[in-house]
Amino acid sequence: MSLTAVLRKSASTAAPLAGRIFRVGQRDYHSASALFPALKHQVNLPCKNPSLVVPFVQCFCSTVTETQRPISTEPLLRALESEIKVAQETVDYDHVEEIPKDYPFKIDDNAGQQTVILTREYEGELVRVEVHMPDVVTGEDNDVDDGNDDSQRPVQSSIPLVVTISKKCGTCLEFNCVAYADEIKIDSMSITGSETSEDQMPCDGPNFHDFDEKLKKGFHKYLEIRGIKASTTNFLHEYMINKDSREYMGWLSNLKQFIEA
């Protein structure tokens, strides 16, 4: 009997078996692996030419896998793709600010992080600045009144900074600041010793705004000498805006990959 006749006769025997396995496979696609040995036994193909069965098994497994993909994610994926396209067309996300040659700090910028770290040494001290994403203000926000003493000053974009100055003995002086285009405002400050653990909260001292004017000017000069001044932070404004755009594009891409997986 020819091979064609064998296949025609055996296929009629294997069809009911394949139908039963397919119905089981709808509940658990792992059971599809049982189909290959069953068909091989029913058809009794020579071992030298198994290629006649492999395409059928591949087609069957592919069909089962496709039925498992959640259709409910398709609208979300389309929305993400649309958002990515809009961001690519409207945001200069791939632009990187050129660092000035005379910039006094080393910049440590890691992708996926919301902050940038600046470091430098000054007369045996380590000056570390943690730069956060900018608070960008548009023209529509100029009438906002937050009730603080600075409410008379026009509202403008700003960058939150945490400045830490460390001595070799381990003592640190920390300033929480906000950098504007024309000035740097100190909100609070604290000092920690070398034996202070991370679980302990250092004393912030009195409200910085309650300090004597001469004392406030003295601390502003103290930071300025160490590189914390408008000429330094103005560069950071554009730098952090561009970083924010890059991080947003990366976040959208990672989110899309997660949904597709």
N, C-alpha and C positions, 0 to 999 in steps of 0.2 A: 504494500500500500504506500502511495507517495506521501511526502511530507505535507503537501497541501490538503490531502484528504484527512490526514491525522489531525491537522489543526482545525479543519472544519468540524470534524466529529467531536473533538475534545472541547472546542469552544462552546458547543451547545451544552456540554456537561458542566463546564466551569461557570457559565453565565449565572445560574441560580446561586452558586456559591459566592460569586462576586457581588451579586445584589444584596445578599445577607450581610456580607462584610462591609459594604458601603453604608448600609443602614446603621450598623454598629459604629462605623467610623464617624458618623455625624454626631454621635454622643462623645466619642473619644478618638481623636485622630491618630493616637498612638497605635490603635488596633489595626490600622491600615498596613502595618508591617507584616501582618499575618497573611496578606493576600499573595505576596510573591512566592513563598514556598508552596502554597496551595495550588496556584496556577502551574507552577513548574511540575508538580506531581501529576496533575490532571493532564496537561498537554504532553508531558514526557519528552521535552525538547532535548536534543543532544547538548552536552555540556560545552561543546566547541562553539555554539552559536546562541548565547543567551540574549543577544541584542534584540530579538523579536519581542521579548517580554518587557525589557527595561523601559522602552518608551511608554508603554501602557501604565506601568507602575508610577513613572515620573509624572505622567499626566494626572493620574488618580490622586497622588499625594499633593500635587499643586492645587487641584480643585478643592481638596479638603482644607488646605492651609488658607486659601483665599476666603473660604466661608467663615473662618475664625476671626478675620480682621474686623474690628468694630466699626460699623458704618457711622455710628454716632459721632466719631471724631472728625469726619470729613468737613462739616461746616466750620469747626474750630480751626482746622488746618487751612482752609481757604481764607478765613479771617486773618490768621497769622501771616500767610503769604502776602495778603493785601497790605497789612501793616508794615511788613518788611519792605515791600516795594515803595510805599509812600515815604518811609524813613530814608531809603536810599536816594530818592529823588529830591528830598527837601533838606536833608541834614548832611553837612560836610563831615561825615563820621570818620573818614580815613585821613583827615588832616592832622598832622602832628606839629605842634609849635616847636620852632627851633630854639634851643636853650642858648641864651647869650653867653659869650665866651667868658665874660667877667662875672657870671652869676656866682654868688658866694656859697651856694649850697650844692651838695650832691643830691640828685633826685632819684628816689627809688620808687618806680611806678610799675606795679604788677597788674597784669590783665585780670579782670574778674574781681578786683578789690575796689572798694568805694573810697579809699583814701590814698594819698600820696605822702611818702615820708621824705622830709628834707633833713640832712645832717651836715654838720660841720664842727670843727674844733676851734675854740677861741681861748687862747691863753690857758691851756690845760683843762678847759671845760668842754663838755660835749653838749652841743646845742642840737636838739631834735624837735622838728616841727611836724605835727600830724595835720595834714591839710584835707579838709572834707569837701564834698561836692558843694558848688556855689549855690547860693540862694539868689536866683536870677529874678529881677524885678522889671516888669514892663511898664510902659507909660500909664496903663490903666490902674496900677497899684499905687500911684503917687499920693493918693488921698488917704491912705491907710494911717490910722492913729492907734498905736499900740499902748498908749497911756504912760509910756516911760518918759524919763526926763529928756530924752533925745528926740521926742516927737516933733519938735520944732524944725529939726533938720530934715531936708527932703529925703524921702525914702529912695534907696539905691541898692544895687546888687552888692552882695557881700560874700565873703568866704570865711567859714568857721575855722579857727586854728587852735591847736593845743600845743603850746610851746613848753618844752621841758629842758631845763638847764641843770646838768649833773656835774657835781664835783667829784674828784678822784676818791674822796672819802666815802662816797655813796649817797650823800645828801643831795636832794633834788628840789628845785624850785619850779613849780608848774603854773603856767598862766593859761587861762581860757580867754581867747581873744576873738574879735571879729574884724576882718580886714575889709575896709571900704576903699574906694578909688583914691581918696585924698587923706586917709588917716587909718590908724589901727586903734581900736577901742579895746581896753582890757575890761572884761566882765568880772573875773574873780581870779584869785591866786591862792596857792597852798604850798606848804613845804613838808617834805617827808624825809625821815632819817633812813640810814642804811639798814636799820633793824626793823623798819616798818614792813609788815607783810601785806600781800595783796588783799587779804580779807579785812584789813583794818582801813578805816576811812580817815584820811588826814583832816586836820582842822583847817578850814578855809580862811579863818580869821574874819575880821570885820568886812562888811560890804566895801568893795573897792571904791565905789562912788562916794562913800562917806569919808575917804581919806582927805587929808589936807592937800590943797592944790599943789604945793611944792613937792609933797611925797608922790603924788600921782605923776607929775612931770618927771620926777627922778626915775620912776620905774619905766616910763615910756622911753626915756633916754637910755636906760639900762638895756632894754630890748633892742633899741635902734643900733647901739654900738655892736651888738651881736648879730646884726643882719636882719632883724625883724622891723622892716620899714616899708613905706609905700612903694619905693622903687623895686623892692623884692616881690611884694605881694601882687602888684599890678600885673606882672607877667603871669602869675598863677591864675588870674581870673580867666583869661582866654584858654590857658592850658587845661584847666579843670572843666571848662565848658566843652572843649573838644573831647576830653576823656569821658565825660558824661555821655556824649553821643556815641562814642565807641563802645562803652559798656552796655548801652541800651541795645545796640545792634547785636552785640555778642549774646546778650540775654535773650533776645528774640530768637536768634539762631539756635541756641541751646534748648529753648522751650519747644521749638518746632521739631528738633531731633528727638526730644523725649516723647512727644505726642506720636511721632511717626514710628517709633520703635515698637 
